[in-house]
Each structure stands twice: as C-alpha cells, then as structure tokens.
Amino acid sequence: MSRTVVVDVDECVGCEACVEVCPGVFVMGACDLAQVQNPEGAGESDVEAAMELCPTNCIHWED
C-alpha cells in the first residue's frame, strides 16, 4: 500500500467492526480500543470497508 491506515484512539468506541471486517489489519488493543496491528494485512478495499463501517470515523489514511 502506498498509504498507511491509522486509528485515532481518542475517537474509537471499541465497537470491533473494523476487526470483524479486517482482522488481518486491526486488533483490539489497550482499553479495548482498535489498533492497527498489520497495515499490510489486507487490501485497500477491505480497509476502506472497515472505514465505512466505523461509527465514529476514527480510521484514516496517512501518507
């Protein structure tokens, strides 16, 4: 990927939607908040699907 996916943990509510859609990229970390474990764990379309399901829009691309 030319971009890296990041999670703004200050906005995450721990719904786990991203982990369900993209378990190769996201895991539940400290305080049951999502974090990126492997940014190369899925294709961009799968990551974008997780972004769309996120109720707080806390998942973003970083160049």
N, CA, C and O of each residue as an XYZ file, in Angstrom:
252
protein
N       0.842     -1.185      0.000
C       0.000      0.000      0.000
C       0.881      1.239      0.000
O       1.932      1.263      0.641
N       0.459      2.244     -0.704
C       1.199      3.492     -0.702
C       0.813      4.371      0.479
O       1.525      5.317      0.814
N      -0.300      4.062      1.099
C      -0.768      4.802      2.270
C      -0.794      3.856      3.464
O      -0.841      2.635      3.312
N      -0.763      4.444      4.642
C      -0.831      3.650      5.856
C      -2.125      3.974      6.578
O      -2.524      5.136      6.658
N      -2.768      2.965      7.095
C      -4.006      3.161      7.834
C      -3.680      3.409      9.302
O      -2.794      2.769      9.869
N      -4.400      4.339      9.906
C      -4.216      4.654     11.321
C      -5.578      4.738     12.005
O      -6.592      5.029     11.371
N      -5.578      4.477     13.307
C      -6.790      4.595     14.124
C      -6.564      5.708     15.134
O      -5.570      5.709     15.860
N      -7.494      6.655     15.177
C      -7.465      7.712     16.188
C      -8.130      7.140     17.443
O      -9.356      7.125     17.553
N      -7.313      6.671     18.380
C      -7.863      6.006     19.570
C      -8.676      6.942     20.457
O      -9.485      6.485     21.263
N      -8.467      8.241     20.314
C      -9.273      9.192     21.085
C     -10.727      9.201     20.612
O     -11.623      9.601     21.356
N     -10.959      8.759     19.372
C     -12.306      8.737     18.807
C     -12.925      7.336     18.829
O     -14.142      7.203     18.705
N     -12.114      6.301     18.984
C     -12.591      4.916     18.934
C     -13.485      4.615     20.133
O     -13.194      5.015     21.260
N     -14.590      3.895     19.865
C     -15.506      3.493     20.937
C     -15.453      1.991     21.195
O     -16.215      1.479     22.015
N     -14.565      1.282     20.507
C     -14.382     -0.140     20.749
C     -15.488     -1.025     20.223
O     -15.768     -2.067     20.815
N     -16.126     -0.644     19.129
C     -17.244     -1.432     18.594
C     -16.799     -2.729     17.924
O     -17.613     -3.633     17.735
N     -15.544     -2.833     17.569
C     -14.935     -4.011     16.939
C     -15.352     -4.249     15.495
O     -15.017     -5.296     14.940
N     -16.067     -3.324     14.863
C     -16.487     -3.508     13.468
C     -15.284     -3.663     12.546
O     -15.307     -4.494     11.638
N     -14.248     -2.887     12.762
C     -13.066     -2.966     11.906
C     -12.370     -4.312     12.042
O     -11.858     -4.850     11.061
N     -12.348     -4.858     13.253
C     -11.714     -6.158     13.499
C     -12.508     -7.267     12.811
O     -11.925     -8.204     12.265
N     -13.828     -7.162     12.835
C     -14.667     -8.163     12.186
C     -14.494     -8.140     10.677
O     -14.465     -9.195     10.043
N     -14.380     -6.959     10.096
C     -14.255     -6.825      8.644
C     -12.833     -7.090      8.168
O     -12.633     -7.658      7.095
N     -11.862     -6.688      8.948
C     -10.465     -6.713      8.516
C      -9.548     -7.227      9.640
O      -8.702     -6.477     10.127
N      -9.703     -8.487     10.055
C      -8.900     -8.988     11.173
C      -7.408     -9.093     10.868
O      -6.595     -9.195     11.787
N      -7.048     -9.071      9.611
C      -5.635     -9.105      9.249
C      -4.930     -7.788      9.483
O      -3.700     -7.733      9.500
N      -5.697     -6.724      9.664
C      -5.139     -5.381      9.863
C      -5.365     -4.890     11.287
O      -4.441     -4.392     11.931
N      -6.596     -5.030     11.778
C      -6.982     -4.451     13.064
C      -7.083     -5.488     14.167
O      -7.444     -6.638     13.917
N      -6.763     -5.082     15.383
C      -6.960     -5.875     16.595
C      -7.484     -4.948     17.671
O      -7.379     -3.726     17.569
N      -8.048     -5.549     18.703
C      -8.453     -4.754     19.854
C      -7.257     -4.679     20.790
O      -6.711     -5.705     21.197
N      -6.860     -3.483     21.123
C      -5.679     -3.277     21.949
C      -6.029     -2.806     23.342
O      -7.050     -3.190     23.913
N      -5.162     -1.968     23.877
C      -5.317     -1.435     25.232
C      -6.681     -0.779     25.411
O      -7.178     -0.083     24.526
N      -7.256     -1.013     26.549
C      -8.559     -0.425     26.912
C      -9.658     -0.819     25.932
O     -10.642     -0.095     25.779
N      -9.496     -1.968     25.264
C     -10.479     -2.455     24.290
C     -10.759     -1.462     23.178
O     -11.904     -1.296     22.759
N      -9.712     -0.802     22.699
C      -9.815      0.108     21.562
C      -9.078     -0.501     20.379
O      -8.109     -1.242     20.549
N      -9.545     -0.184     19.187
C      -8.943     -0.729     17.981
C      -7.555     -0.151     17.755
O      -7.269      0.995     18.100
N      -6.709     -0.976     17.168
C      -5.389     -0.502     16.759
C      -4.981     -1.272     15.513
O      -5.485     -2.362     15.243
N      -4.066     -0.690     14.765
C      -3.554     -1.330     13.568
C      -2.412     -2.248     13.986
O      -1.409     -1.799     14.542
N      -2.575     -3.532     13.712
C      -1.526     -4.490     14.025
C      -0.643     -4.730     12.804
O       0.578     -4.835     12.928
N      -1.260     -4.815     11.623
C      -0.523     -5.102     10.406
C      -1.124     -4.291      9.261
O      -2.107     -4.724      8.660
N      -0.560     -3.131      8.946
C      -1.134     -2.286      7.898
C      -1.155     -2.943      6.525
O      -1.901     -2.513      5.646
N      -0.351     -3.972      6.331
C      -0.308     -4.693      5.057
C      -1.158     -5.962      5.086
O      -1.058     -6.789      4.180
N      -1.988     -6.125      6.111
C      -2.738     -7.357      6.311
C      -3.950     -7.551      5.425
O      -4.576     -8.609      5.472
N      -4.298     -6.565      4.623
C      -5.435     -6.663      3.707
C      -5.292     -5.598      2.631
O      -4.484     -4.678      2.755
N      -6.066     -5.730      1.601
C      -6.054     -4.746      0.523
C      -6.762     -3.459      0.918
O      -7.520     -3.418      1.887
N      -6.499     -2.416      0.150
C      -7.098     -1.112      0.446
C      -8.621     -1.165      0.439
O      -9.258     -0.484      1.242
N      -9.215     -1.952     -0.443
C     -10.682     -2.010     -0.491
C     -11.258     -2.601      0.791
O     -12.318     -2.172      1.247
N     -10.573     -3.579      1.376
C     -11.030     -4.152      2.649
C     -10.887     -3.140      3.782
O     -11.772     -3.023      4.629
N      -9.784     -2.417      3.795
C      -9.577     -1.382      4.818
C     -10.637     -0.298      4.679
O     -11.170      0.185      5.678
N     -10.943      0.086      3.442
C     -11.970      1.113      3.231
C     -13.347      0.623      3.652
O     -14.175      1.419      4.096
N     -13.604     -0.671      3.519
C     -14.877     -1.231      4.013
C     -14.958     -1.077      5.529
O     -16.013     -0.745      6.069
N     -13.844     -1.320      6.210
C     -13.806     -1.132      7.665
C     -14.015      0.335      8.015
O     -14.719      0.652      8.974
N     -13.411      1.227      7.246
C     -13.579      2.666      7.479
C     -15.044      3.068      7.369
O     -15.541      3.852      8.177
N     -15.727      2.535      6.375
C     -17.134      2.883      6.157
C     -18.028      2.383      7.285
O     -19.029      3.023      7.609
N     -17.679      1.245      7.890
C     -18.485      0.695      8.976
C     -18.221      1.356     10.325
O     -19.024      1.223     11.249
N     -17.118      2.055     10.444
C     -16.750      2.668     11.719
C     -17.760      3.755     12.096
O     -17.930      4.722     11.353
N     -18.427      3.607     13.236
C     -19.451      4.592     13.606
C     -18.889      5.963     13.989
O     -19.625      6.950     13.973
N     -17.623      6.042     14.325
C     -17.038      7.327     14.722
C     -16.056      7.876     13.704
O     -15.454      8.927     13.921
N     -15.890      7.165     12.589
C     -14.941      7.603     11.538
C     -13.551      7.854     12.087
O     -12.904      8.841     11.738
N     -13.095      6.953     12.950
C     -11.783      7.147     13.572
C     -10.640      6.479     12.804
O      -9.488      6.555     13.232
N     -10.941      5.827     11.678
C      -9.925      5.169     10.867
C      -9.622      6.071      9.670
O     -10.527      6.512      8.961
N      -8.333      6.334      9.463
C      -7.932      7.272      8.412
C      -6.721      6.756      7.659
O      -5.993      5.890      8.143
N      -6.517      7.299      6.469
C      -5.290      7.063      5.711
C      -4.270      8.127      6.058
O      -4.617      9.293      6.251
N      -3.035      7.734      6.137
C      -1.933      8.667      6.369
C      -0.903      8.417      5.271
O      -0.508      7.276      5.032
N      -0.475      9.482      4.609
C       0.524      9.355      3.540
C       1.920      9.247      4.083
O       2.875      9.134      3.314
